[in-house]
Every structure is written in C-alpha cells, then in structure tokens.
Amino acid sequence: MPEDVPFRKKDFAAIAEALADDAARGFGGRPALTDRNEGSVVLTLLEAFARELAVAYEQLDIVYRYAYLETAEGAALDQVVALLGLERLPRGYLVGSVRFSRATPADADIAIPAGTLVAGLKVPLLQTVHDARLEAGSMFVLADVRSVERPSKPAPIGPAALTLMPRPISGIEQVTNPGAIILRQIGESDAELRARARQTIRAATTGTVDALVQAVRSCGVPQVKVIEDLVARPGEVRLVLGQTMPDDTVMAQVRTAVARTRPAGVRVIVGNASPIGIHVAATLQLNKDFTAAERQAIKQQVSDDLKAYFDRLDVGDAVRAVKLRTVLGSDPRILAVTETGMARLMEPFNGTVSLAAKLMTNGDFVPDQTEKAVLTVDSDWPKLTLETPGVRVDALLTVNASLSPSAVRLDFVNSLTQLLDAKAREFQAAESRAAQTGTKPVMDLTFEELRGCCAAVPDGSIVALRYTVVHERSGRVLEMTLAHQARPQKDTFDARERPRPGDVTVGVGDG
C-alpha cells in the first residue's frame, strides 16, 4: 500500500494548473472556461487565487514543521521543548571536550549517545552534546560536553577532573577531560537543544533502581549498592556508598540528587559502607637475584596491583583467595606465592577486631552487604617477603690451546643460561602438576644435560669440565665433573628451588 502522507504541499504552478484544468471541464453545469492565453480574464483570476492558496500552503507547512522536535526552529522549538519542561540554555554554562577510551582497539563501533553523563568528585555534572562513536579498531574518541545545570559559582574545571560515567557504556573503560572545561559565552543552539530534549525523553523514567544509582554516580561517587527488603521493610530502599569517607559536601549533593529521583511514597536511606581492613601477608618466590632497588620496585608494583584490585571491589564483594594469589604473582619476576610462616594470606579486621573466624574454608572472605573490603596500607602492611630460590650453578671449563677462551665462553654461557631457564620452567610445571595430583614433584639436573652446554666445543678439545651446584638456602654443595662421567651424576631440587647461572670460567690448559 502507498505510504500515507498526512500533509502534501502544493506549489503555485501545481495549483494554477489544477484550477485551469477544472475550469476547462465545466462540471456541474458550469460553462467550460478554456481561455489560457496570457493576460486573459480567466487565467488572471485563476492565478490570483492560486497565489493566495500557495501562500496558505507555505504557512500551513511552517505550522506543520514547527509542531515537531526534529523540524521546529527558534521560538517554535522553545515552545515544543517546553512540553518537556526544558528551556533554552543561556550563556554561562561550562563547555569542553572529554575523551572516551579503552585499553585495546574496539572490535566493533561503540555508540556514545548525546546526553551521556560525565562526572567527577566536587565538580558539576556534565553531559555530551552530540552523538559520538568510537569506531572499530580505535582506542579513543573525543566528544563535546556541557554542564547539565548552570553553576552557581562558575569556575573552570581543570584537566583530568572528570573520571566517571554515572551510567557506564559497555566497551568504554575510561573517561577523562584532556583539557580544561571553560565557561561558554553564547547560548544553546537549536541542534544542541534538540539533542538535550531527545535525552530527556529517553531518561524520562525515574524512580527505578537504575535511576537511583545514576543519581548517586552523577555526584562523582563511583560505587553504590541498592539494598531492598520487600518483606521486612517494604517501601524502604538503602543506598550504600562504596566510597567509605566522602565529605559532607558530597553527601549533601548525593541526598539532593536522590530526593529528586526517588519515587513518591518510598523512603531512601543514604549511608557509607563499613570498611573492613584486609591485612595481606605473603612470601614471593623470585626467579633470580635482584638488587635492593629492583626488589623495592617489585614490592611497590605488587602493592600497587593489590590496591587496584581492592579499589575495583564493590560493596559486599567477596575477596577471593585464588584471585588474591593471582594478583600477587602477576609480575613475571615472581615464580610462586606462599604464606609467610604461620601467618594467613589475608586476615580481615573490623577496626582492631580480627574477623578471621569469618574466613571460608578455601580462604575467601565474604563481607556483609553493607561492608566493603579495603586493603590495609601503612608502614607494616601489606607484608611482602621476597625470597630468592638461591641455587647457583658455577661452571669451570678448560680447553686446549687451539681454541679462543673468549669465543668459547660466549657460546658456553648462552647455552648454560638457556638450559637453566628451561629447567626452571620445567620445575615450575612439575610443581603445578604435583599440586593437582597430590604427588611429590620430580626435579633434578643431570651432568648429561649440563655436558650438552659444551656442544659447540669440538670433540677432544675439552681438557676439564666441572659444575658446582650451590644450594644457598640449605648450604648443600654438589660437584659434577667430566672425570666422573662414567657414573650417574645428578642433583635433586627441593620445592620452589630454581637453578640459575653463577660464576662461569673458561681457561686454557693441558689437563
């Protein structure tokens, strides 16, 4: 069926042609008027009427277009958006641009609609002015923003002050303002007013759980949990803020935003989450010896990773022991994570009162729905002990005078390093398999394997070869030599011990 067009506008030529055709037919007993010559009485009268009717069509078209949000302009647009309770914004609002980004290129386009809210702590709430799109393969996109309300005390917002989306967009991981947000010197344009009206229509539904969460997040509070008990406390909603110590100014903003959003007849209680301090103690097995500065850098990196993990936890989120071990061992320089003596990997505290009894059998801690796990960070915590496996393999190789010791040593050191690195990975895999099966791992290093490090040396050119394996933790020392190659020679490693190259000496001799 043809599309129903509610209003079809005709121009002057079409109207004049239709009137002339109708007059020439002479329907209804009228005489046929066929004189269409230029200047004739018939044509003059028809064109005069057609002109007035064409003007009326133009005026009706304007009235028709001014009734719709997408086509109204100027004062007519002001009247249309007034139905939504909106007014055109004058100058004096904060404007600028923000950067929506992610750590990896996007797999597909990510739409960022106009009206997307952007917030920060103790700064006015802002929203995007136009639709934006982070295209597939890109990692960021810039979008223009404007403050939602006219600031009572207008002041620019510094760079990087906006860090939160009250209503997150899937695929967008971070938002910030690369430059300052400044005061606008001109009023709102028709296009900007239309975009704001569309967002108002989309967000017209209030009084829902999502609306309450968005109201809190728009004040710069990143974490909020809604608690309802329809049986014990019907008509009451609790909002628990994940930011455990917001100041009075932020709390006042939150309560005002919630009061505007809450449904009639529902009591909304706003409060802070109770912080539960988590003490973390762990021994980190390193893959080799490091300098004091390097060891301090490892400790700092692990502490930062721990803090980032706890910052991501929401109110009531459990602290998983497996996840905690993963965070502690995420640095590639750390081979294993174990408890330190009799201390627990983590122990929760409510102030100074230990909550160790609330730990689950697998070591997890599940706080109450009004509590938030917080990493204890002070001069004593977290307690991270760095432990080097401490198994050094020294080597002494003597070749005859036909070879260059420097050239032989280079190949010998590279081969020995590659072998011991491979054995360290082999030992780690063996320990992982043993932990799953409950058996004892088999970890040893044989002279035949070490002898292979001299494969580049021609046969008959080796005068003497000796390896000394020093277990620095226990003090045990074992020597394996070429002179005793006829009998089995091997060294067995204990749990978490990993071999590393020690002193390598290559010399010339006659045996």
C-alpha positions in Angstrom: 0.0 0.0 0.0 1.3 3.5 -0.7 2.6 5.5 2.3 0.0 7.7 3.9 1.3 11.3 3.7 -0.5 13.4 6.3 0.3 16.7 4.6 1.1 17.1 0.9 2.1 20.6 0.0 1.4 22.1 -3.5 3.3 24.9 -5.1 1.9 27.8 -7.2 2.4 26.1 -10.6 0.6 22.9 -9.5 -2.3 24.8 -8.0 -2.7 27.0 -11.1 -2.6 24.0 -13.4 -5.2 22.2 -11.4 -7.6 25.2 -11.3 -7.2 25.7 -15.1 -8.0 22.0 -15.8 -11.0 22.1 -13.5 -12.4 25.3 -15.2 -11.9 23.8 -18.6 -14.0 20.7 -17.8 -17.2 22.7 -17.0 -18.5 20.2 -14.5 -21.7 20.8 -12.5 -23.5 22.8 -15.2 -20.8 25.4 -15.4 -19.7 26.7 -18.8 -16.2 25.5 -19.8 -13.6 28.2 -19.4 -10.8 27.3 -21.7 -9.0 30.6 -22.4 -5.5 30.1 -21.0 -3.9 32.9 -23.0 -1.5 35.2 -21.1 -3.4 38.2 -19.8 -6.9 36.7 -20.3 -9.5 37.4 -17.6 -9.9 33.6 -16.8 -6.1 33.0 -16.4 -5.6 36.2 -14.4 -8.4 35.3 -11.9 -7.2 31.7 -11.6 -3.5 32.7 -11.0 -4.5 35.3 -8.4 -6.4 32.6 -6.4 -3.6 30.1 -6.9 -1.1 32.6 -5.5 -3.1 33.1 -2.3 -3.6 29.3 -1.9 0.1 28.7 -2.4 0.9 31.2 0.3 -1.6 29.4 2.6 0.1 26.1 1.8 3.5 27.5 2.8 2.1 28.8 6.0 0.5 25.5 6.8 3.8 23.8 6.1 5.6 26.0 8.5 2.9 25.3 11.2 3.2 21.6 10.5 7.0 21.6 10.8 7.0 23.7 13.9 5.0 21.1 15.7 7.8 18.5 15.7 11.0 18.4 17.6 13.2 17.5 14.6 11.9 20.4 12.4 11.0 23.2 14.7 13.3 26.2 14.9 13.9 29.2 17.1 11.0 30.3 19.2 8.8 27.4 17.9 11.4 24.9 19.2 11.3 26.6 22.5 7.6 26.0 22.7 8.0 22.3 21.7 10.6 21.5 24.4 8.6 23.5 26.9 6.2 20.5 26.9 9.2 18.5 28.4 9.9 21.2 31.0 13.0 22.4 29.2 14.3 25.9 28.4 17.0 27.0 26.1 20.2 27.4 28.0 21.7 30.9 28.0 25.4 31.5 28.1 27.4 30.8 31.3 27.4 27.0 31.1 30.6 25.0 31.3 31.7 23.5 28.0 34.7 21.5 26.7 35.5 18.0 25.5 36.2 14.6 27.1 38.0 11.5 25.9 36.3 8.1 26.0 38.9 5.4 25.7 39.7 1.7 26.2 43.0 -0.2 26.6 42.7 -2.3 23.4 41.2 -1.5 19.9 37.5 -1.9 19.7 36.1 -5.0 17.9 33.1 -3.0 16.7 31.7 0.5 16.7 30.6 1.8 20.2 27.9 4.4 20.2 28.0 7.2 22.7 24.7 9.0 22.6 24.1 12.6 23.2 23.3 13.2 26.9 25.8 10.7 28.2 26.7 11.9 31.7 30.3 12.5 32.8 31.1 13.3 36.5 33.9 13.9 38.9 34.3 14.5 42.6 33.3 18.0 43.6 32.7 19.2 40.0 29.4 20.0 38.2 27.8 17.2 36.3 28.3 17.3 32.6 26.8 15.6 29.6 27.7 15.0 25.9 26.2 17.5 23.4 26.2 15.4 20.3 26.2 11.7 19.4 29.7 10.2 19.2 31.1 6.9 18.0 34.2 5.0 18.9 34.9 3.3 15.6 36.1 -0.3 15.3 39.9 -0.5 15.6 40.1 2.7 17.5 41.0 3.1 21.2 39.5 6.6 21.9 37.1 9.2 20.7 36.6 12.9 21.8 33.1 14.3 22.5 31.9 17.8 23.3 30.3 18.2 26.8 28.3 20.8 28.6 27.3 21.2 32.2 23.8 19.9 33.0 23.0 22.9 35.1 24.3 26.5 35.2 26.9 26.6 38.0 26.0 29.0 40.9 29.7 29.8 41.2 31.1 29.4 37.6 34.7 28.3 37.6 36.7 26.3 35.0 37.3 22.6 35.7 40.9 21.6 35.4 42.2 18.7 33.2 41.7 15.1 34.3 39.0 16.1 36.8 36.2 14.1 35.1 36.8 10.4 35.6 33.4 8.7 35.9 30.4 7.8 33.8 27.3 7.6 36.1 25.8 5.2 33.6 28.7 3.2 32.1 28.7 2.2 28.4 29.8 -1.3 27.5 33.2 -1.2 25.9 34.2 2.1 27.3 36.8 1.6 30.0 37.9 5.1 30.9 36.7 8.7 30.5 38.7 11.9 31.3 38.9 15.5 30.1 42.3 16.2 28.5 41.9 19.9 28.7 40.1 22.4 30.9 36.3 22.8 30.9 35.6 26.6 30.5 32.6 28.9 30.6 30.5 29.2 27.4 30.0 32.8 26.0 26.9 32.1 23.7 23.5 30.4 24.3 22.4 27.0 23.3 21.8 26.3 19.6 18.8 24.6 18.1 20.8 21.4 17.4 22.1 21.2 21.0 18.6 21.9 22.4 17.1 19.1 20.2 19.8 16.7 21.4 19.1 17.5 25.0 15.4 17.1 24.5 15.9 13.6 23.0 18.0 12.6 26.0 15.3 14.0 28.3 12.7 11.8 26.6 14.9 8.7 26.8 15.6 9.4 30.5 12.1 10.3 31.5 11.6 7.2 33.6 12.7 7.9 37.2 12.1 6.2 40.5 13.7 2.9 39.4 16.8 1.3 40.9 18.9 2.3 37.9 17.7 5.9 38.2 18.8 6.0 41.9 22.2 4.5 41.1 22.7 7.0 38.3 21.7 9.9 40.6 24.4 8.8 43.1 27.1 8.2 40.5 26.4 11.6 38.9 27.8 13.2 42.1 31.2 11.6 41.5 30.7 8.5 43.7 31.8 5.5 41.6 30.4 2.7 43.8 26.8 2.4 45.2 24.8 -0.6 46.2 21.0 -0.7 46.4 19.5 -2.9 49.2 15.8 -3.7 49.4 13.9 -6.0 51.8 10.4 -6.2 50.4 9.3 -8.4 53.3 10.8 -6.9 56.4 11.0 -3.3 55.3 8.6 -2.6 52.4 8.7 0.9 50.9 12.3 1.4 52.1 15.5 1.4 50.0 19.0 1.7 51.3 21.8 3.2 49.2 25.3 2.2 50.5 28.1 4.2 49.1 31.3 2.4 48.3 33.4 5.5 48.9 33.8 5.0 52.6 34.7 8.5 53.6 33.0 11.1 51.3 32.9 14.6 52.9 29.8 16.5 53.9 29.6 18.4 50.6 29.5 15.2 48.5 26.9 13.6 50.8 24.7 16.7 50.5 24.9 16.5 46.7 24.0 12.8 46.9 21.0 13.3 49.1 19.7 16.2 46.9 20.1 14.1 43.7 18.3 11.1 45.4 15.5 13.3 46.6 14.8 14.5 43.0 14.8 10.9 41.7 13.2 8.8 44.3 9.6 7.6 43.7 6.8 9.0 45.8 6.0 7.1 48.9 9.4 5.4 49.1 11.9 6.1 51.8 15.5 6.2 50.7 18.3 6.0 53.2 21.8 7.0 52.1 24.9 5.9 54.1 28.5 4.9 53.8 29.8 1.3 53.6 31.5 0.0 56.7 35.2 -0.5 55.8 36.7 -3.9 56.6 40.5 -3.8 56.6 42.3 -6.7 54.9 45.8 -7.5 56.1 47.8 -9.3 53.4 51.0 -11.2 54.2 52.8 -13.3 51.5 56.2 -14.7 50.5 57.0 -14.1 46.9 59.5 -16.5 45.3 61.6 -14.6 42.8 63.1 -16.1 39.6 66.6 -14.8 40.3 68.7 -12.5 42.5 67.8 -8.8 42.2 69.5 -5.7 43.5 68.0 -3.9 46.5 66.5 -1.2 44.2 64.9 -3.9 42.0 63.5 -5.7 44.9 61.9 -2.5 46.2 60.5 -1.8 42.8 58.9 -5.3 42.8 57.4 -4.7 46.2 55.9 -1.4 45.0 54.5 -2.9 41.9 52.8 -5.7 43.8 51.4 -3.3 46.3 50.0 -1.1 43.5 48.4 -4.2 41.9 46.8 -5.1 45.2 45.4 -1.6 45.7 44.0 -1.6 42.2 42.3 -4.9 42.9 40.7 -3.8 46.1 39.6 -0.4 44.5 37.6 -2.4 41.9 35.7 -4.3 44.6 32.1 -3.1 45.1 30.2 -3.0 48.4 29.6 -6.6 49.6 32.0 -8.1 47.0 33.9 -11.2 48.3 37.7 -11.2 48.4 38.8 -14.4 46.7 41.9 -16.1 47.8 42.6 -17.5 44.4 42.3 -14.1 42.8 44.5 -12.6 45.5 47.2 -15.1 44.7 46.9 -14.3 41.0 47.3 -10.6 41.7 50.3 -11.2 44.0 52.0 -13.4 41.3 51.1 -11.3 38.3 54.7 -9.9 38.0 56.7 -12.2 35.6 59.6 -12.0 38.0 57.7 -13.9 40.7 57.6 -17.7 40.4 55.4 -18.6 43.3 53.2 -17.1 46.1 53.1 -18.8 49.5 52.1 -18.0 53.1 54.7 -16.4 55.4 55.3 -18.8 58.2 52.1 -19.3 60.2 50.5 -16.1 59.1 47.4 -16.2 56.9 47.5 -15.0 53.3 44.8 -12.4 54.3 43.0 -11.6 57.6 40.0 -9.2 57.8 39.8 -6.7 60.6 36.9 -4.5 61.8 39.0 -1.8 63.3 41.3 -3.7 65.7 39.0 -6.8 66.0 40.0 -9.7 63.9 37.3 -11.4 61.7 39.4 -14.4 60.9 36.5 -16.6 62.1 34.5 -15.4 59.0 37.1 -16.7 56.6 35.7 -19.6 54.5 37.5 -23.0 54.3 39.0 -22.0 50.9 40.4 -18.8 52.4 37.8 -16.5 50.8 36.3 -13.6 52.8 32.7 -12.5 52.1 31.7 -9.2 53.8 28.1 -8.3 54.7 26.1 -6.4 52.1 26.8 -3.1 53.8 30.5 -3.7 54.2 33.4 -3.1 51.8 36.8 -4.8 51.8 39.6 -2.3 51.9 43.3 -3.1 51.7 45.2 -2.1 54.8 48.1 0.1 53.7 50.5 1.5 56.2 54.2 1.1 57.3 53.5 -2.6 58.2 51.0 -3.7 55.6 50.9 -5.4 53.2 53.7 -7.6 54.4 55.6 -8.9 51.3 58.6 -11.1 51.8 60.8 -11.5 48.7 62.7 -14.8 48.7 65.3 -15.9 46.1 65.4 -19.7 45.4 69.2 -19.5 45.9 70.5 -22.4 43.7 73.6 -21.2 41.9 75.3 -23.3 39.2 79.0 -22.4 38.8 81.0 -23.8 35.9 84.7 -24.3 35.1 85.7 -25.3 31.6 89.3 -25.8 30.4 90.0 -26.2 26.7 93.3 -26.8 24.8 95.3 -24.0 23.3 93.8 -24.4 19.8 90.7 -22.6 20.9 90.0 -19.0 22.0 88.7 -18.9 25.6 86.6 -15.7 24.9 84.8 -17.2 22.0 84.1 -20.5 23.8 82.9 -18.7 26.9 80.3 -16.7 25.0 78.6 -19.8 23.5 79.1 -21.7 26.8 77.3 -19.0 28.9 74.4 -18.7 26.4 73.9 -22.4 26.3 74.1 -22.8 30.1 71.6 -19.9 30.6 69.1 -21.4 28.1 69.4 -24.8 29.8 68.8 -23.5 33.3 65.9 -21.2 32.2 64.3 -24.3 30.6 64.8 -26.3 33.7 63.3 -23.6 35.9 60.1 -23.7 33.7 60.1 -27.5 33.8 60.4 -27.4 37.7 57.5 -24.9 37.9 55.3 -27.0 35.7 56.2 -30.2 37.7 55.2 -28.5 40.9 51.9 -27.4 39.4 51.1 -30.9 38.3 52.1 -32.3 41.6 49.8 -29.8 43.5 46.9 -31.0 41.4 47.6 -34.7 41.8 48.8 -34.6 45.4 52.1 -36.3 44.5 55.7 -35.2 45.0 57.3 -33.5 42.0 60.5 -35.0 40.5 63.0 -32.2 39.9 66.6 -33.0 39.1 69.5 -31.8 37.0 72.0 -34.3 35.5 75.5 -34.0 34.3 74.5 -35.2 30.8 72.2 -32.2 30.5 75.0 -29.8 31.6 77.5 -31.6 29.4 75.3 -30.6 26.4 76.2 -26.9 27.0 79.6 -27.7 25.5 78.2 -29.0 22.2 79.9 -26.2 20.3 83.3 -27.2 21.5 85.0 -29.7 19.1 85.4 -33.3 20.4 88.8 -33.8 22.1 89.2 -30.0 22.8 87.8 -30.2 26.3 90.6 -30.7 28.9 88.4 -30.4 32.0 84.8 -29.6 32.9 83.3 -29.1 36.4 80.0 -27.9 37.6 79.4 -26.8 41.2 75.7 -26.6 42.3 75.4 -24.4 45.4 72.1 -24.5 47.4 72.4 -21.2 49.1 69.4 -21.7 51.4 70.5 -25.0 52.9 74.2 -24.8 52.3 74.4 -28.0 50.3 77.0 -28.2 47.6 77.4 -30.8 44.9 80.1 -31.2 42.2 79.7 -32.9 38.9 82.8 -33.4 36.7 83.9 -34.8 33.4 86.3 -37.1 35.1 83.4 -38.9 36.8 81.1 -39.0 33.7 81.2 -42.8 33.7 78.9 -42.9 36.8 75.5 -41.2 37.2 75.7 -37.6 38.4 72.7 -35.6 39.2 71.4 -33.1 41.8 67.8 -33.1 43.2 66.0 -29.9 43.9 63.6 -29.1 46.7 60.3 -27.3 46.4 60.4 -23.8 44.9 64.2 -24.1 44.2 65.2 -22.9 40.7 68.7 -23.1 39.2 70.4 -20.0 37.8 73.8 -19.4 36.2 76.6 -18.5 38.6 80.3 -17.9 38.0 81.5 -19.2 34.6 85.2 -19.6 34.0 86.8 -20.7 30.7 90.5 -21.2 30.5 93.3 -22.9 28.5 95.3 -25.8 30.0 96.9 -29.1 29.3 95.0 -31.2 31.8 
